[in-house]
Amino acid sequence: MGAKGDLGNLRGVRGEIVRLHAPEIELNHMLRLLHPRYPVYIVPRADGKLVVGATTIESEDRSPASVRGVLELLTSAYSILPALAEARILEFNTQVRPALPNNLPAIQFDREQKLLRINGLYRHGFLLTPTIVEEVLALLSGRSSGRWALSGCELLCGFLWIFE
């Protein structure tokens, strides 16, 4: 969100998460529920810990988690994995994700100013980061064509690249 002054169309989307301890549940990969009203993911961590996230609230409010958000997350997670009923709540957390109007990430590169901006990862950062890194390395090594700036756009590989 620190680039909001330079990227006028960047907006904040509040996300709330819950961290749980459930050593009896063995997950080897992320679970995701793509429900239109309550999208939720459950990510396994070390030592029987799980991260359940995340709400999507159009707001830059960084205050503590809301009752509504926590109830939505826990209810959705429980519907996927009823064994969570005995999990212990370790933490509620809130963060603001940067998003662009189309909810897709963008790369802006200015060679003259030696400035590279990667922003707007919204809910996709966890999954797209490896691909974003590959594209940025290609861009910096000269294997990518064009000079990147905030004008014009093209849809490539499922996300938005903004270029001149």
N, C-alpha and C positions, 0 to 999 in steps of 0.2 A: 504494500500500500504506500510505501515511501515514494513511489514514482507518480503518485496521483497528480502532483503539480505539473509534471511533464506530459502525462498521458491523461488528458482531460476526460476521456470516456471510461477510465478505470473506476470501478465501483467496488465497494466492500460487500461481501456476503458472509454473514455471521454463521459460524459452524460450532455446534456444541458436540462434545464427545464424552463418553463415559469409559473409565478404565476399571476393569473387573479382575478379580482373582478367582479362577475356576480350575484348579489343578486336576479335577476329574475329567475335564473335557480336553480331548486331544485333537487339535486341528493342525493340519499340515499346510493349509492354504487359506487365503482370504475367502470368506463367504459374502455374497452380496445379494440383497433383495432389491429388485428394481420395481418397487410398487410406486404408482403415480403420486400417491400422497405421502408415503413414508419410506423413501429410499434409505437403506441402511447397509452398512458393511460391518463385518466382524473380522478383525485381524488378530491372528495369534502372535503372542510375544513370548519371550523366555519365561521359564518358571511358572507356567500355568496362568499367565496373565493374558488378558484380551483387551483390545481396544474396540469399542462400539461407537460408530459415528455415521454420519454426522448430519445434523440438521442443516437446512438451507433457508436462512432468513435474510431477506433483503434489508440489511442494516449494517452499519459500522460500529454498532454498540459492542463494547468489549467488557461489559459487566458480567458478573457470574451467571452460570447456566440457569435457564428458566425451568420452572416446573413442567410446562408444556413440552419443551424440548426433551427433557430427561424422560418424561413419560412416553413420548413418541419413540425415542430410541430404545428404551428398555422393552416396551411392548412389542415393537417390531423385531428386535433381537430374540425375544422370548418366543415369538411365533415361528421363527426359523429354527431355534435351538432350545426346546423346552427344558433341557438340562441346566440352563442358566438360572433356573429358579433358586438354586442354592449357591449361586456365585456371590462373592462378597464385593461390595462397591468400594473401590480404592480412591476414586477421584472423579469429579466432574470438571470439565475444562471448556473454555470458550476461546475461539480465535476468529479472526476476520480474514477471509480469503480474498485475494484480488481477482476480479472478473472483468472481462470486456463485454460489450453489448451482446455478442454472439455466444458467449460462454466458452470460447475456444482460446487457446494460448496464442501468443504472438511473439515474434523475435524482431527486434529493431537493432540494426547494426550501422554505426557511423564510423567508417575507417579514419576519416579526418580527425574526429574528436577522440578516436580510440574508445568509443562507448558502445557497449553491448547491453541491451535490455532484453530480458526474457520475463514476460509477465502474463497475467491472465490465466494462470493454470487452474484456477477455480477448483473444481472437485477432481480434476484429472491429474494433478501433480504426481501422485503416488504411482500411477500406471504409465504416464507419458515421460517421466523423467529420463529413462534410458534413451529413448528415441530423441528427445530434445537435446541431450548431451551429444549424441552422434551427429545430429544436424549442425550444432554449434561448432563442433570440432571440424566438420567438413567446411563450414563457412570460414572459420578462422585460418584453415590451411589453404584456402583458395580453391577448393574443389567445388564450392557452391557458386553458382553464377549470380550476378546482380549485386547491387548495393542496396542495403536494407534501410528503409525509412518508413515514416507513417503516411504513405499515400498509395492508393491502389491496393488490391488484395487478390490472392489466389488460394484456392483450397487444395492442399497437397497432403497426402498421407493421413487424412482424417483431422487435420488441424490447420489453423489459419496462419499463413505466413504473410506478413505485410512488407511490401517492398516498393521501390521506385520503378 
